[in-house]
C-alpha cells in the first residue's frame, strides 16, 4: 500500500462544553458603555434579546447613547446601573479602572462582574501591555471588589464589528477566566447569546494577564493587515 493510501488518523473528539446557565432573563449593565467597546457589547446583547443598561459617569451621555442604540437599552450613571443589574461588564478605560471600581464597591457587592479592561500603553512603536501591581486588571478588580464574583472576558473584540449593524455574526471565540465554575459557565452562556460568539474557559483569574496582554498583539495585526482580527480556539 502506498503512502497515499494510508487513511488519516481521525481527529480527536471535541471536548463538550459545560451545560449553559440560563442568563436570558438577567439584566446586564455595561459600565463605560458610552465608549466603543462598551457601546458595541451593549448593542450586541440587546440585539440578542438581553435587557441592557448603559452606565457612565455622566448620566446625560449614557441616556444619549442608549437612545441612539434603541432596543430598550436605558442609560444611567454607573452607580445606578450597577444597582439595577444582575451582571456587570466593566469596559472603562484602564486609567479610570481602579477609581471606578473603588467608588462602586457597595453597588457591585454580590454581582457577577465581568472585567474586560486591557491595561495597555501606546508609544511611537505601537501598543504594549502593562502589568498592574495585582497582576492584571481582572485581579485588580477582584482585590477592589472582595464581595463581588469577578470574572474576565470580552477582551479581544473589534468595536468596529460590534457596532456595525450590517454584521449579523461576530465570528470569534471569547476567552473566559474566573475562579468559580458556576460564574464562568454564566459568562459563557452570556457570550453564546451573541450570534457567532463562543465562550471558552481559559483558566483562573491568575491567568488573566496574558489574555489582556494579547490585545496589544491583535492591535498590531489589525494595523498591519487593516483588519478586525479576533480569535478562534481549535479542537474544543
C-alpha positions, 0 to 999 in steps of 0.5 A: 500500500502506498503512502497515499493510501494510508487513511488519516488518523481521525481527529480527536473528539471535541471536548463538550462544553459545560451545560449553559446557565440560563442568563436570558432573563438577567439584566446586564449593565455595561459600565463605560458603555458610552465608549466603543467597546462598551457601546458595541457589547451593549448593542450586541446583547440587546440585539440578542434579546438581553435587557441592557443598561448603559452606565457612565459617569455622566448620566446625560451621555449614557441616556444619549447613547442608549437612545441612539442604540434603541432596543430598550437599552436605558442609560444611567450613571454607573452607580445606578446601573450597577444597582439595577443589574444582575451582571456587570461588564466593566469596559472603562478605560484602564486609567479610570479602572481602579477609581471606578471600581473603588467608588462602586464597591457597595453597588457591585457587592454580590454581582457577577462582574465581568472585567474586560479592561486591557491595561495597555500603553501606546508609544511611537512603536505601537501598543504594549501591555502593562502589568498592574501591581495585582497582576492584571486588571481582572485581579485588580478588580477582584482585590477592589471588589472582595464581595463581588464574583469577578470574572474576565472576558470580552477582551479581544473584540473589534468595536468596529464589528460590534457596532456595525449593524450590517454584521449579523455574526461576530465570528470569534471565540471569547476567552473566559477566566474566573475562579468559580465554575458556576460564574464562568459557565454564566459568562459563557452562556452570556457570550453564546447569546451573541450570534457567532460568539463562543465562550471558552474557559481559559483558566483562573483569574491568575491567568488573566494577564496574558489574555489582556496582554494579547490585545496589544498583539491583535492591535498590531495585526489589525494595523498591519493587515487593516483588519478586525482580527479576533480569535478562534480556539481549535479542537474544543 
